[in-house]
């Protein structure tokens, strides 16, 4: 997906969402992804995605207001 805006003056600013949080009530939701190009290595991309997820979980664990429960 992408996050961004279209301005009334014709401006456009968007980015690819590769790691993001949504904290709603007492629950935190996150997703990770990546950009695949012609010479991407599937195994390396998969590992990079797992590493991004681990980093988000670690960030939650460091937050004093969030209790982390992983599956």
C-alpha positions as a Markdown table, in Angstrom:
| # | Residue | x | y | z |
|---|---|---|---|---|
| 1 | Unk | 0.0 | 0.0 | 0.0 |
| 2 | Unk | 0.9 | 3.6 | 0.1 |
| 3 | Unk | 0.4 | 6.6 | 2.4 |
| 4 | Unk | 0.4 | 10.1 | 1.1 |
| 5 | Unk | -1.7 | 13.0 | -0.1 |
| 6 | Unk | -2.9 | 14.7 | -3.2 |
| 7 | Unk | -2.9 | 18.5 | -2.8 |
| 8 | Unk | -5.5 | 20.8 | -4.3 |
| 9 | Unk | -2.6 | 22.6 | -6.0 |
| 10 | Unk | -1.6 | 19.5 | -7.8 |
| 11 | Unk | 1.1 | 18.4 | -5.4 |
| 12 | Unk | 1.5 | 14.7 | -4.8 |
| 13 | Unk | 3.6 | 13.1 | -2.0 |
| 14 | Unk | 3.3 | 9.4 | -1.4 |
| 15 | Unk | 5.5 | 6.5 | -0.2 |
| 16 | Unk | 5.5 | 2.8 | -0.1 |
| 17 | Unk | 4.4 | 1.4 | 3.3 |
| 18 | Unk | 7.1 | -1.1 | 4.3 |
| 19 | Unk | 6.7 | -0.9 | 8.1 |
| 20 | Unk | 3.9 | 0.8 | 10.0 |
| 21 | Unk | 2.0 | 0.7 | 13.3 |
| 22 | Unk | -1.6 | 1.3 | 14.3 |
| 23 | Unk | -2.3 | 1.3 | 18.0 |
| 24 | Unk | -6.0 | 1.2 | 18.8 |
| 25 | Unk | -7.1 | 0.9 | 22.4 |
| 26 | Unk | -5.0 | -1.8 | 24.0 |
| 27 | Unk | -4.0 | -3.5 | 20.8 |
| 28 | Unk | -1.1 | -2.8 | 18.4 |
| 29 | Unk | -1.4 | -3.8 | 14.7 |
| 30 | Unk | 1.5 | -3.7 | 12.3 |
| 31 | Unk | 2.5 | -4.8 | 8.9 |
| 32 | Unk | 5.8 | -5.1 | 7.1 |
| 33 | Unk | 6.6 | -5.4 | 3.4 |
| 34 | Unk | 9.3 | -4.6 | 0.9 |
| 35 | Unk | 10.0 | -3.4 | -2.6 |
| 36 | Unk | 10.7 | -6.2 | -5.1 |
| 37 | Unk | 12.9 | -5.4 | -8.1 |
| 38 | Unk | 14.2 | -7.4 | -11.0 |
| 39 | Unk | 17.2 | -8.8 | -9.3 |
| 40 | Unk | 15.7 | -9.3 | -5.8 |
| 41 | Unk | 16.7 | -12.5 | -4.1 |
| 42 | Unk | 13.5 | -14.1 | -2.6 |
| 43 | Unk | 15.3 | -15.6 | 0.4 |
| 44 | Unk | 17.0 | -12.3 | 1.2 |
| 45 | Unk | 13.7 | -10.3 | 0.8 |
| 46 | Unk | 11.9 | -12.8 | 3.1 |
| 47 | Unk | 14.6 | -12.4 | 5.8 |
| 48 | Unk | 14.6 | -8.6 | 5.5 |
| 49 | Unk | 10.8 | -8.7 | 6.0 |
| 50 | Unk | 11.2 | -10.8 | 9.2 |
| 51 | Unk | 13.9 | -8.5 | 10.4 |
| 52 | Unk | 11.6 | -5.5 | 9.9 |
| 53 | Unk | 8.8 | -7.3 | 11.9 |
| 54 | Unk | 11.3 | -8.1 | 14.7 |
| 55 | Unk | 12.3 | -4.4 | 14.9 |
| 56 | Unk | 8.7 | -3.3 | 15.3 |
| 57 | Unk | 8.1 | -5.9 | 18.0 |
| 58 | Unk | 11.2 | -4.7 | 19.8 |
| 59 | Unk | 10.0 | -1.1 | 19.6 |
| 60 | Unk | 6.8 | -2.1 | 21.2 |
| 61 | Unk | 8.6 | -3.9 | 23.9 |
| 62 | Unk | 10.6 | -0.8 | 24.7 |
| 63 | Unk | 7.4 | 1.3 | 25.0 |
| 64 | Unk | 6.5 | 1.8 | 28.7 |
| 65 | Unk | 2.8 | 1.9 | 27.9 |
| 66 | Unk | 2.5 | -1.2 | 25.7 |
| 67 | Unk | 2.4 | -4.8 | 26.8 |
| 68 | Unk | 3.5 | -7.1 | 24.0 |
| 69 | Unk | 2.0 | -10.5 | 23.4 |
| 70 | Unk | 3.2 | -12.4 | 20.3 |
| 71 | Unk | 1.8 | -15.4 | 18.7 |
